[in-house]
Amino acid sequence: MTQAGSSVGDAGLAHAALRGALDALRGDRRAEAWAALAPLLPPHTGGDIAADPAPLLGMAQESNARLDWIGGLLAYEVLVAAGHARFAKQQDWMARRAALQHDFHAQFEAPSSFGRLAEVLGTRLRRPVTAIATTRLRPGLVAMAVYRHAVTLEGEAAPAVLVEKVFGDRRTDAAKVAQKDLLFGAMPAARLRAPRYHGLHREGRFTSVLLDMAEGDPLPLERWDHVVRELLYHFWCEAPPTSLARGLTLARPMLETLRAIAGGREAATLHAALGGMDAAALLADRLPALERLVAAMPVFVLHDDLHAGNILVDAAGVPRLIDWDRWWLAPIGAGWPLLEEDAPPMLPSRITWARPLPLGVGTRELMAVAAMAALYRSMRGGRIAQAAQHLKRVLAWEG
């Protein structure tokens, strides 16, 4: 397996330095802590991360990329102890991975990929496997680890290239894996514009998702708005099979967000971003009509992380969507890009040729649904200024 990262000895030295810094910070010996950190960080910092956490944050992120979750946890613990409480969530997240590090390395890093996967992949690909060349890729925030496997099949000159995404045994991880398996079991990958899916593989406390490796380059940012809108028209026209009824529905958190604001429970920062507008009273008046609109809308499958890096364009210019780790059954209209003041409205005729819309639903109603979905996602992500703009769009609709 091809791997990148520091040696075990280097990691051990870094762990010792981080533990020393953490112990010093907890004892209010800050100068001692900076001295312990200094060898790990760029010279200009002098180890003092109280004013600038970026160097140690970068170290935590690199530790995650190397699958050294113990080192990442120590780095986040030092950041929090130094007064950067905003990293407490990352600290908790890394702690869950650190608890699995020994078992993970024993199951995935120590044995050969051929010994671990040859029989499984031979069954899935329907040909005996003669060799597997594996490269560890940089993981994101969802999967614990990501591997690229070039799988040589008996009688085939070119290898089949697969990606393996590994998840832990947390309840939220299990839910993501189950939802992904539900989606790909119900809809062919081609309908999702996704790489071919080869199912799940469970090993001890871990579950792997196996897919074809998508080839292509990330979508250029200048094409993003146009391509995303065309993809949404494609998905809006695809009626989900009834077997997806167990999927998560976006309507629920959308409406919960609206009800919280109408009940005066919105964040103070949102109220300030609205310039003192009495959003609660205005929204309470419109809420019943908005609820009826959402309830009446047909649903579609919405990719919940549709950014340029998750849209790969092949040599022929055809976009593929990767990382279907989170998806929703969402009301038609959700997902439409709205950040520009002059965001182009939807064209109902691009939908109604394939699927009927409720009586009375036109462009204004579709844009209202888009604004409600965008409001929820902005609030979930803490983007309060954006949320305020989306709420103003919602309030502008008169049903």
Beta strands, then each sheet from edge to edge (+ up, - down):
strand 1: 129-137
strand 2: 145-153
strand 3: 160-167
strand 4: 197-203
strand 5: 206-212
strand 6: 217-218
strand 7: 299-303
strand 8: 311-313
strand 9: 319-321
strand 10: 327-331
sheet 1: 1+ 2- 3+ 5- 4+
sheet 2: 6+ 8- 9+
sheet 3: 7+ 10-
end
